[in-house]
Amino acid sequence: MSLYVGNLSYDVTREDLERVFAEYGDVKRVSLPTDRETGRPRGFAFVDMAAETQEDTVIESLDGAEWMGREMRVNKARPRDDARSSAGGGNGGNYRRTGF
């Protein structure tokens, strides 16, 4: 299971996140999405911990904590919506239908 970490500073790095979350257990993976045009982090990340008990501890400890001048939001990540994530799913390749 992944943790969603929101309201992050745009200056945060993957290493910053690994260092903070490692205080609560083994970090398996950190994903820090960046803006396609600017290359700047988008203000959120996904962190995978080694055990679910570690995830619960992280949420209790860091959700609402101030870090790098921002109040972090930490919770369990929700699965992606299949209609949005599947290729061509939902509305025929994400093209808008206009009237007939």
C-alpha atoms as one frame of an Amber mdcrd trajectory, in Angstrom:
protein
   0.000   0.000   0.000   1.160   3.517  -0.746   0.894   6.667   1.273  -0.201
   9.890  -0.362   1.779  12.880   0.893   0.251  16.210  -0.093   0.750  19.932
   0.374   4.511  19.588  -0.005   6.924  22.410  -0.670   7.916  22.723  -4.317
  11.533  22.608  -3.104  11.231  19.078  -1.681  13.430  16.326  -3.114  13.090
  12.558  -3.156  16.020  12.384  -0.731  14.261  14.766   1.688  11.207  12.501
   1.738  13.286   9.327   2.141  15.142  10.862   5.094  11.965  11.970   6.929
   9.995   8.768   6.326  12.977   6.526   7.188  12.612   7.745  10.774   9.427
   5.622  10.916  10.635   2.455   9.183  11.967   1.030   5.944  11.084   3.085
   2.868  10.592   0.859  -0.166   9.882   3.550  -2.770   9.321   7.288  -3.151
   7.565   8.714  -6.195   7.725  12.488  -6.586   5.755  13.524  -9.703   7.066
  16.572 -11.523   5.434  19.084 -13.838   6.095  18.207 -17.485   6.864  21.767
 -18.522   8.860  23.095 -15.573  10.343  19.900 -14.108   9.367  21.225 -10.670
   7.729  18.872  -8.151   3.927  19.094  -8.237   3.502  19.385  -4.467   2.637
  15.779  -3.678   4.328  12.385  -3.509   3.686   8.702  -2.935   5.720   6.768
  -0.384   5.728   2.986   0.065   6.752   1.671   3.468   7.848  -1.920   4.171
   4.979  -2.707   6.570   1.427  -1.473   7.059   2.076  -0.864  10.758   4.814
   1.578   9.727   2.333   3.360   7.454  -0.117   3.797  10.329   2.640   5.255
  12.518   3.687   7.677   9.751   0.111   8.876   9.271  -0.382   9.432  13.007
   2.945  11.259  13.308   3.154  13.350  10.148  -0.377  14.162   9.007  -0.814
  17.855   9.761   2.839  18.349  10.730   4.586  21.474   9.488   7.566  20.722
   7.276   9.453  23.100   4.987   6.909  25.818   5.756   3.857  23.736   4.743
   1.349  21.614   6.651   1.738  18.097   5.230  -1.202  15.840   4.485  -0.429
  12.139   4.848  -2.967   9.381   4.272  -3.340   6.029   2.565  -3.355   6.440
  -1.185  -6.540   5.467  -2.965  -6.336   3.179  -6.000  -6.526   4.921  -9.338
  -9.939   5.063 -10.960  -9.956   2.371 -13.677 -11.878   4.569 -16.121  -9.197
   7.266 -15.940  -6.144   5.032 -15.836  -6.963   2.504 -18.572  -5.933   3.291
 -22.100  -8.940   4.360 -24.091 -11.178   3.729 -21.114 -14.274   5.585 -20.159
 -15.028   7.779 -23.126 -13.178   6.378 -26.134  -9.622   7.538 -25.554 -10.569
  10.624 -23.577 -11.980  12.429 -26.600 -14.940  14.669 -25.963 -18.133  13.899
 -27.714 -19.919  16.809 -29.185 -23.544  16.652 -30.230 -24.711  14.615 -33.203
